[in-house]
Amino acid sequence: ERYEIHHGVKIRDGALIAAAVLSDKYISDRFLPDKAIDILDEAAAKVEEVEGGYRLTTASGLAIEGDYVLRFMTSHPKDVPLSLIDVMAKYRGRIAPNFHLPLQSGSNAILKAMNRTYTRERFLEIASKLREKIPGIALSTDVIVGFPGESEEDFLDTLDILKKVKFDLVYAFIYSERAGTRAAEFENKIKKEIGSER
């Protein structure tokens, strides 16, 4: 399904942003993911299908006509409780069936070195539930290859997840060193040509 969005409500880092339309007050993006789920549920419930499009009603009762579909832009895998997927499935048609879920690496060892707090197993659980609960969902991801210490086996673990999930879109990047980061101090650098080949 293709959605042409004229008005959007963004979710960033597991939190609902631009909530003025939904609650008529600013909502900080620094709250727990379960709070974001409640607000997403509330937001989707306020989108009504009407002739010629949708109507979004704010907390103060102001009705705004237009094409309203909520789109989940991206989420850190650690911020995706399975109940979020249930809400997306519940409001199919009001919440666009696409989800950007950054993988970074399919290797638990590399994820740990990257200071990610999720595992490949948890990532696969989330992706599997998204596919199961929201048939036809478009999934996209980010992958970094050539991270310091990445072995051929680590790289193959990443390929394994890409094959299992069958993403609709993959943003793939070669690791580039950034001064001041912990990774910049790692000694087991990967040769650029190996990163390019991967």
C-alpha positions as CSV (number, residue, x, y, z in Angstrom):
1,E,0.0,0.0,0.0
2,R,1.2,3.5,-0.7
3,Y,0.5,6.4,1.5
4,E,0.7,10.1,0.5
5,I,1.2,12.0,3.8
6,H,0.1,15.6,4.1
7,H,0.1,15.8,7.9
8,G,2.2,13.5,10.0
9,V,2.9,12.6,13.6
10,K,6.5,11.4,14.1
11,I,7.7,8.9,16.6
12,R,11.4,9.2,17.4
13,D,13.5,7.0,19.7
14,G,10.4,5.2,21.0
15,A,8.7,8.5,21.9
16,L,5.8,10.4,20.2
17,I,6.8,13.8,19.0
18,A,4.7,16.7,17.5
19,A,2.0,15.8,20.0
20,A,0.5,19.3,20.0
21,V,-2.1,18.1,17.6
22,L,-2.9,15.1,19.8
23,S,-2.9,16.6,23.3
24,D,-2.6,20.3,22.7
25,K,0.6,20.4,24.8
26,Y,4.3,19.7,24.2
27,I,5.3,16.2,25.1
28,S,9.0,15.6,25.8
29,D,10.8,13.0,23.8
30,R,12.4,11.7,26.9
31,F,9.9,9.3,28.3
32,L,9.6,5.5,28.5
33,P,8.5,3.5,25.4
34,D,5.4,2.2,27.1
35,K,4.2,5.8,27.4
36,A,4.8,6.2,23.7
37,I,2.6,3.2,23.0
38,D,-0.2,4.7,25.0
39,I,0.0,7.9,23.1
40,L,0.3,6.2,19.7
41,D,-2.8,4.2,20.6
42,E,-4.6,7.4,21.6
43,A,-3.4,9.2,18.4
44,A,-4.6,6.4,16.1
45,A,-7.9,6.3,17.8
46,K,-8.4,9.9,17.0
47,V,-7.9,9.4,13.3
48,E,-11.3,8.8,11.7
49,E,-11.9,7.9,8.1
50,V,-14.3,10.3,6.5
51,E,-15.4,10.9,2.9
52,G,-12.4,12.2,0.9
53,G,-9.8,11.5,3.5
54,Y,-9.3,11.5,7.3
55,R,-10.2,13.7,10.2
56,L,-7.9,14.0,13.2
57,T,-9.6,15.4,16.4
58,T,-7.4,17.0,19.0
59,A,-7.8,16.7,22.7
60,S,-9.6,20.1,22.8
61,G,-12.1,18.8,20.3
62,L,-10.7,20.7,17.3
63,A,-11.4,18.6,14.1
64,I,-8.8,18.9,11.3
65,E,-9.7,17.5,7.9
66,G,-7.0,16.0,5.7
67,D,-5.1,12.9,4.9
68,Y,-3.9,11.6,8.2
69,V,-1.9,8.4,8.5
70,L,0.5,7.9,11.4
71,R,3.9,6.6,10.3
72,F,6.4,5.0,12.6
73,M,9.7,6.4,11.3
74,T,12.3,4.5,13.2
75,S,13.0,2.9,16.6
76,H,16.0,1.5,18.4
77,P,15.4,-2.2,18.8
78,K,15.7,-1.8,22.6
79,D,12.7,0.5,22.5
80,V,10.3,-1.9,20.8
81,P,8.1,-3.7,23.2
82,L,6.0,-6.3,21.5
83,S,2.9,-4.4,22.6
84,L,3.8,-1.6,20.2
85,I,3.4,-4.0,17.3
86,D,0.0,-5.0,18.7
87,V,-1.1,-1.3,18.6
88,M,0.2,-0.9,15.0
89,A,-1.7,-4.1,14.0
90,K,-4.9,-2.9,15.8
91,Y,-4.9,0.4,13.8
92,R,-3.9,-0.9,10.4
93,G,-5.0,1.7,7.9
94,R,-4.5,4.5,10.4
95,I,-0.8,3.6,11.1
96,A,1.2,3.1,7.9
97,P,2.5,-0.5,7.6
98,N,6.2,0.3,7.5
99,F,8.9,0.2,10.1
100,H,12.5,1.2,10.1
101,L,14.4,-1.1,12.6
102,P,18.2,-0.5,12.6
103,L,20.1,-3.7,12.8
104,Q,23.7,-2.3,12.7
105,S,25.2,-5.9,12.9
106,G,23.9,-9.4,13.1
107,S,26.7,-10.5,15.4
108,N,26.1,-10.4,19.2
109,A,29.8,-9.8,19.7
110,I,29.9,-6.8,17.4
111,L,26.6,-5.5,18.8
112,K,28.2,-5.6,22.3
113,A,31.3,-3.8,21.0
114,M,29.0,-1.2,19.5
115,N,27.4,-0.7,22.9
116,R,24.0,-1.9,21.6
117,T,21.8,-3.3,24.3
118,Y,19.9,-5.8,22.2
119,T,20.9,-9.2,20.7
120,R,20.4,-10.8,17.3
121,E,17.8,-13.1,18.9
122,R,15.8,-10.1,20.2
123,F,16.0,-8.4,16.8
124,L,14.7,-11.5,15.0
125,E,11.9,-11.8,17.5
126,I,10.8,-8.2,16.8
127,A,11.1,-8.6,13.0
128,S,9.2,-11.9,13.1
129,K,6.3,-10.4,15.1
130,L,6.1,-7.4,12.8
131,R,5.8,-9.7,9.8
132,E,3.3,-12.0,11.6
133,K,1.0,-9.2,13.0
134,I,1.2,-6.8,10.1
135,P,1.2,-8.8,6.8
136,G,2.7,-6.9,3.9
137,I,4.6,-4.5,6.2
138,A,7.6,-2.8,4.6
139,L,10.7,-3.2,6.8
140,S,13.9,-1.3,6.4
141,T,17.2,-1.3,8.3
142,D,20.7,0.1,8.7
143,V,23.8,-2.1,8.6
144,I,27.4,-1.2,9.3
145,V,30.2,-3.4,8.0
146,G,33.9,-3.4,8.8
147,F,33.4,-2.3,12.4
148,P,36.7,-2.9,14.4
149,G,37.0,-6.6,15.2
150,E,34.4,-7.8,12.8
151,S,35.4,-11.3,11.7
152,E,34.1,-13.1,8.6
153,E,31.9,-15.1,10.9
154,D,30.5,-11.8,12.4
155,F,29.8,-10.5,8.9
156,L,28.1,-13.8,7.9
157,D,25.9,-13.4,11.0
158,T,24.7,-10.1,9.6
159,L,24.0,-11.6,6.2
160,D,22.1,-14.4,7.9
161,I,19.7,-11.9,9.4
162,L,19.3,-10.0,6.2
163,K,18.3,-13.3,4.5
164,K,15.9,-14.3,7.3
165,V,14.1,-11.0,7.6
166,K,14.0,-10.1,3.8
167,F,14.1,-6.4,4.3
168,D,12.4,-4.2,1.7
169,L,15.2,-1.6,2.0
170,V,18.7,-1.8,3.5
171,Y,20.9,1.2,4.2
172,A,24.4,-0.3,4.2
173,F,27.5,1.7,5.4
174,I,31.2,0.9,5.8
175,Y,32.4,1.8,9.3
176,S,34.2,5.1,9.3
177,E,36.2,6.2,12.3
178,R,35.1,9.2,14.3
179,A,37.5,10.9,16.7
180,G,36.5,10.9,20.3
181,T,34.4,7.7,20.1
182,R,35.2,4.5,22.0
183,A,35.5,2.6,18.7
184,A,38.2,4.9,17.4
185,E,40.4,3.6,20.2
186,F,40.0,0.0,19.2
187,E,43.1,-1.6,17.8
188,N,41.6,-4.4,15.7
189,K,40.7,-2.2,12.8
190,I,39.4,-3.8,9.6
191,K,41.1,-2.9,6.3
192,K,39.1,-0.6,4.1
193,E,39.2,-2.9,1.2
194,I,37.7,-5.7,3.3
195,G,34.9,-3.4,4.4
196,S,34.3,-2.3,0.8
197,E,34.2,-6.0,-0.3
198,R,31.6,-6.8,2.4
